[in-house]
Amino acid sequence: MVDIEASEKDAVPHTVHVYSSLNRTENLLSASLTLPFHIRYHSPVPHGGYSTVQLGAPSLLLHCQNGMQCVQGERIHAPCRPCSQELCQWVNLAYKTVSEFEVKVLVFTPSMADQVGMSPSCI
């Protein structure tokens, strides 16, 4: 279970698997995914400002099934389907993205934190 209310300093890394069907157009397979995420509170700092958060680039995995000829690449084991304990072999694909994996997060001053009701455990 992931505690989404834990502050940034108390959070632990975790893995999320998102499954999608592929769209086929001639010889091109594609998928479009949007994944919302929760930015964690950062501990207040004396002058406030912004903190830069680097998000790790996601892995793109392909599970070849139903007679599909699979591409070459690093093979890893991951759950076959959502909510499954069964592991399948997936190919870790290289890709290019147009999105940045960096966000700026507003960091409160201690007085601002008091005004918005951040608990002392966040300070």
Buried (B, 14 or more C-beta within 10 A) or exposed (E): EEEEEBBBEEBEEEEEEEEEEEEEEEEEEEEEEEEEEEEBBBBBEEEBEEBEBEEEEBBBBBBEEEEEEEEEEEEEEBBBEEEEEEEBEBBBEEEEEEEEEEEEBEBBBEEEBEEEEBEEEBE
